Each structure stands twice: as structure tokens, then as C-alpha cells.
Amino acid sequence: MTVKQGKKQLLRNNEYYDIQQLYDDLYQKSKNNESFYNLMNLITSDKNIDLAYRNIKTNKGRTTPGTDGMTIDDLKTISKLELNRKIQNEFNNYNPKPVRRVEIPKPNGKTRPLGIPCIEDRLIQQCIKQVLEPIYEAKFHNHSYGFRPNRSTHHAIARTQYLINISKLYYCVDIDIKGFFDNINHSKLIKQLWNIGIKDKTLIKILIKILKSEVENIGRQNKGTPQGSIISPLLSNVVLNELDWWISDQWETFKTEHDYSTLNKKGQIDQSNKYRALKKSKMKEMYIVRYADDFKIFCRDYKSAQKIYIAVKQWLKERLKLDISDEKSKITNVRKGKTEFLGFKLWAIRKGNKIVCNSNMTDKAKKQVKENIKKQIKIIQKDRTAKQVNKLNSIILGAHNYYKIATHVNLDMAEIAYEVNRTFDNRLKLKKKEKIYRSILYEKLYGSYTNHRSILGIAIFPVHGCKTSPTMNFTQKICNYTENGRNLIHRKVDISSKLIQHMLNNINNDIIELSDNKISLAYGQRGLCGVTGNSLEIGKFECHHKKPKKLGGTDEYKNLILINAEVHKLIHATNETTIDKYVNEIKNKNKTDLNINKILEKVNTLRVKTGNFEIKYEVK
């Protein structure tokens, strides 16, 4: 999630700007099938724009320029108030700038077009996404896993394994949609948005303009959503959500006249009686697992799979105006053949008296991992630095973390290691007697492996050192937009709401980067002074730059600290009388000698960084 923000951090960001409750309300209203006629007020609110800035400033694409050549750095120097008014004015008569087009190489030698909107357009799309997401999360199907909060490819694979291992469904229908993102029908998408409850006509018009944005050297688009835009994944899920529910309503969520549901010992709804009743009917048993435009439908027998294949092909064409690739779409009996999904090969074998799902990496995935490692080795050959060596380790670790859920990943990684180890030896001529430094992470993950390779004394993660790690099904109770659902992810930081409100009311004239980091500091320091550990006194605390701007300091988070006013004055004081005054104030508020010693040590550390002299003190 690319540099992805952790799921805990995304929730903290909502809390920083005191906007979580508004999103929760949207989610609940959507659950109650209410319609939304006036979303623009929330989308253009100061809090929502502030949050949008925070969410995109750590995104990997923040430094990638659009057609106007601007990046996130061009926004950092604008005041919070100025940026908010600028974005609000853009919304009043919105006309997106042309989208920059980039061709990204694919493993098969072809390229994938990527659209890069200008930075202000990305900020506008993020504002819209933040408000639409809770509305759609209430509507999306449980087994749609792509581009959604807290869900991942591993959850999609876990669900697939569950349907094979537990439900004993061995016939898999693979449907490959031709150029899905490039062929989304705009008119159909707008109708789907309307039917889900988005009836704010101003917002609809803005979304139409985004969909029809001009693409560099190509012109305006009459269909499709550009891959690379912030809002595209959400809109693509809206398109295929109708398919999810159509498949689901054939069996999984089919409404029977009689209510067969019961409660199990855990207090959960048990639908087993319903499914036993459905099996006596002529209905076809089927379950869908989808990740973006890549999906599988599992069935009980080949005859049902054939009918579903034909029905889905026809449904996609008639309902969504989408064609499928007959060459890539097929039906697989996983007991006799293998099916590929999200970089994994899956098949079923007998193990004792059970039939279980086995898996390994696809040939394409193994080739890609080999190429990534070899490419980095070639870079190290020309630029033998710790930075490049650590990047190599991150590539190896990334491959291990993604493919470790495959049951035969150890064999796959051994095969990859055999090839790349020759590249190591031929290109890098490693010293066998070099002293090796093994990091804490290395010892934790690979401490049991014998490793003879190191570069610049840094131990290289063993490519073959990957063990199978079973993945878990997604817990449907997790939800970003309910209090109980959030508690399964993290606990809200408990600091004074008055303090946060004071912060929000007094940062409008700050540069946007500084104002955003001040809010982060308030939560990061848990509402306490960064030097004394006492509560920050409302109206009596200040933000200190550890390295002053006049000495080259910046507004970035690590250069800032929130401290009570008397501490701040002591850091900058040069007059002996003034120094004594504030030392005594601090002593009066912190009674123990031990605390005062530690506090004054911290003060001196900060004084030196500002270019000031250390103060001499004596605790009596």
C-alpha cells in the first residue's frame, strides 16, 4: 500500500482533525439506505481538506509531478488558510488540468498506461474519496478485497482456500475482463453512484469532469477511469459491486421466505440451515471472491460452472458494457488442474482423509522476483553503498512477506535463490572473510539460517529463507466507521478535546506543513510538554523548532516539539536574571530533584541545537 500508510495511522489522521464522527454518521446513514443530497459542504470543509493534505503528503506519488510540474513540496509553503480557500475556490468552478500519461512496463513485455493528475487535482480527489468511502463501505460486498480499508490480497487468498478446504467447492470460474479500467462506461457508473445514494448533483458534475479529464497527448476520455488517480480504485469498486451482489444473491445472500438463521455458541448468525434447504432446490451454489477486476467464482460441479460462465459473460456485456477475454477466461477443476490468482497458483490435493488447497508462486511472479533482485545487484555493482544494499534487503523481504502464504514457497524461493546467487558471485565478488553485521530484524527473521553473503559488512537476507505462514480470513467485524470496528485495529489516543480544539482554532495562519505537524505532535506527545512531561496548558504552550529556521531548520515533524511557554523562554534566554526566573518557575512545578535534573538536561540539549550556551544549574 508503494509506500502505504498503516491502517492505524489512517484512523489517527481522522482523529487528528476531529472528523471521525462525521464519517461514522455517513456510514450509518448509508447502512440505513438514506440518500445524500448535500455532500459538498462536508467535502469542502476545512477539516476535510486538512485531512486530505495529510493523507497525500506521505503517499509515494507526492513527489511525482503532473502536467503542471508541481509536487507536494509546492504546497508545503502555503498557509493552511490560503490552501483551504484555494481548494474551496477550485471546487466552485472545477475544471481538472490535463492528466500526465506514463507507460509502466509489465512482466510480459507490454506496458500499462498510468494517469498522473496534477497535485491540486489529487488533493481534490482525496477530499471526495474521504467522504464517499464510508458511504460505499456500507454498501460493498463482504468478499470484495481490493482497494478497501484493512483488506488485502492475502485475505482474498484466505477466502479462496476456505472455499476449497471447508466448503469443498472445486470448480473455479475465472473471468478476465478486457481492459477493465480503460472501458468503464461513464453513464452506467453515474447511474450506479445515484442508485447507491449519491444524489448531490454538484458532486456528480465534478465526478463527470474527473472521469472525462483530458489525458496528455490523447485528449478527453469518453470511457474508463485513469489508473493512477486517487479516486479511480473506489469508482472501479462501485462498478463491480453490482456484480458482487448479483452473484451473491444467487445463493449466499438469497432471501428465503422462511428465516432459517440461528445463533451459534459465539452469538454469531448461523446460516447452515438455510444452505441445507437451498441445496434441496434447483438453485446453483456459487461464491465470488474479488480483488479489483480480478475475481473467481467457486461452484459445486462442472455443469453449474458452465452455466455461470455463460451467465456472467452475458451479464457483464448487457449490464456494464464490458467484454471478457475468452482466451484467458476458463473453468478449472482444482483437483485436476491449477488456477492462478494474485500471483499464486492454487490447486487441491488429497491429504489423509481430507482434500486441501496447496499453493505456490506463479511462473510470472518468480520471474519478476528474480529480475527485481538481479536488477538491484547490478545497481550495487556500480554503486556499492549501504543505501543500495539495504534496498536489496527490502526487495527480498518484500517478496518473502507477500508470497510467504504459499504452501510451497520454500521450494519457489530455493529456485529463485539458485539463480540469483550466481549473479551475486559473478557480479559482486564478495569477500568470504568479511566481518558481518546482522541487524535486529535479520536475527529475528533469519537468525537460524547460515549466511555467508554480506556487502560492506551488512548481512544480505537469504533469498531461500522463507517459510510458509498460514493466512487468516478477514474479520468482517473490523470497520473504520464504527467504534467497535476501530477498537479491533487500535485504541484512540486519549487527550483533551479542548486542547485539540484550541490547536485547530489557532493554526490557520501557519504554513500548512507546520500546522499539520503541530496536530501530529499534540497526539504524539499525548497532550504533554515534550520537556517536562506536564500537561500542555491551553494558551500557554508553544511549538519549538529544534534547529531554528535561520540555521537551516525545517517545519518537518522531527524538527518540532510542543513545550509549555516557560520552557520555551528558558531555551532561548541569554540574560542570567531571565534564566534564573524560568528555572525557578520550572522548579516550582516539578518538585523532585531527579525530575528537575532531567528537565534541565533536556533544556540544555535544545539550547545547544539553537546555537545557545548551556546553562549551569545546581539543585539544592
Secondary structure, 3 states (H helix, E strand, C coil): CCCCCCHHHHHHHHHHCCCHHHHHHHHHHHHCCCCECCCHHHHCCHHHHHHHHHHHHCCHHHHCCCCCCCCHHHCCCCEHHHHHHHHHHHHHCCCCCCEEEEEEECCCCCEEEEEECCHHHHHHHHHHHHHHHHHHHCCCCCCECCCCCCCCHHHHHHHHHHHHHCCCCCEEEEECECCCCCCCEHHHHHHHHHHHCECCHHHHHHHHHHHCCEECCCEECCECCCCCCCCHHHHHHHHHHHHHHHHHCCCCCCCCCCCCCEECCCCCEECHHHHHHHHCCCCCCEEEEEECCEEEEEECCHHHHHHHHHHHHHHHHHHHCCCECCCCCEEEECCCCCEEECCEEEEEEEECCEEEEEEEECHHHHHHHHHHHHHHHHHHHHCCCHHHHHHHHHHHHHHHHHHCCCCCHHHHHHHHHHHHHHHHHHHHCCCCCCCCECCHHHHHHHCCCCCCCEECCEECCCCCCCCCCCCCCCCCCCCCCCHHHHHCCCCCCCCCHHHHHHHHHCCCCCEHHHHHHHHHHHHHCCCECCCCCCECCCCCEEEEECCCHHHCCCCCHHHEEEEEHHHHHHHHCCCHHHHHHHHHHHHHHCCCHHHHHHHHHHHHHHHHHCCCCCCCCCCC
